[in-house]
Amino acid sequence: MDPLSRSVLICGLPPMIDDTHALSLLTPFGIVKDVQRKAAGIIVARFLYEEDALAAVENLNDGEVFGEVITAEIAKKEVDLPPTHEYTQSAVWNSKP
């Protein structure tokens, strides 16, 4: 079984969603092995079973969380974004060309 087929990419989450909120959003669909925040409003959740991931996508895609429309899909590949703080180390106008 491909681990990506059990991973769900969720985008468009409001900024107030933390890991506890994400777990409470996902656990009705099955056992969640882990949740990773990839960037603001984007998480990847890995389920124990593929059918649970599919159920989450089916029920969450184009759904609404705290007034924001979210999208959910089976992850197509692993995405390793740097932590958000790496983008804000210094102002753009302070960088040398």
C-alpha positions in Angstrom: 0.0 0.0 0.0 1.4 3.4 -1.1 1.7 5.7 1.9 0.7 8.7 -0.3 -2.7 7.0 -0.9 -3.3 7.4 2.8 -2.2 11.1 2.9 -4.7 13.9 2.5 -3.7 17.4 1.5 -6.0 20.1 2.9 -5.7 23.7 1.7 -7.5 26.9 2.6 -7.8 26.4 6.3 -8.2 29.5 8.4 -5.2 30.7 10.4 -6.8 29.9 13.8 -6.8 26.1 13.0 -4.1 24.4 15.1 -3.2 20.7 15.4 -6.0 20.1 17.9 -8.6 21.6 15.5 -7.2 19.6 12.6 -7.4 16.3 14.5 -11.0 17.0 15.6 -11.8 17.8 11.9 -10.2 14.5 10.7 -10.9 11.9 13.3 -14.5 11.3 12.3 -13.2 9.7 9.1 -10.7 7.2 10.7 -7.5 6.9 12.6 -5.1 9.7 11.9 -1.4 8.7 12.2 0.0 12.2 12.0 -0.7 15.8 10.9 1.9 18.0 9.4 1.5 21.8 8.9 3.2 22.6 5.5 2.4 26.3 5.4 -0.2 28.7 6.6 -3.6 27.1 5.9 -2.1 23.9 4.5 -1.9 20.6 6.2 -1.1 17.0 5.2 -2.8 14.3 7.3 -1.8 10.7 7.1 -4.5 8.1 7.9 -3.9 4.5 8.9 -6.2 3.2 6.1 -6.6 4.3 2.5 -10.4 4.1 2.7 -10.4 6.5 5.6 -8.4 9.0 3.6 -10.8 8.7 0.7 -13.8 9.3 3.1 -12.1 12.4 4.4 -11.5 13.8 0.9 -15.1 13.0 -0.2 -16.5 14.7 2.9 -14.2 17.7 3.3 -13.5 18.8 -0.3 -15.3 22.1 -1.0 -16.4 22.1 2.6 -16.4 25.1 5.0 -14.4 25.6 8.2 -14.9 28.7 10.2 -16.3 30.5 7.1 -13.5 29.5 4.8 -14.0 27.0 1.9 -11.4 24.3 2.0 -10.1 21.8 -0.6 -9.1 18.3 0.2 -7.4 15.7 -2.1 -5.2 12.7 -1.9 -1.6 13.9 -1.8 0.1 13.3 -5.1 3.7 13.7 -3.9 5.6 14.6 -0.7 6.0 18.4 -0.5 8.7 19.6 1.8 8.3 23.3 2.3 10.7 25.2 4.5 9.3 26.4 7.8 7.4 29.7 7.4 10.0 31.6 9.4 12.6 31.1 6.7 10.6 33.4 4.5 10.6 36.2 7.0 14.2 36.3 8.1 14.8 39.8 6.7 13.0 42.4 4.6 13.3 42.1 0.8 14.6 45.6 0.5 17.5 44.7 2.8 18.7 41.9 0.5 21.6 42.5 -1.9 21.0 41.7 -5.6 
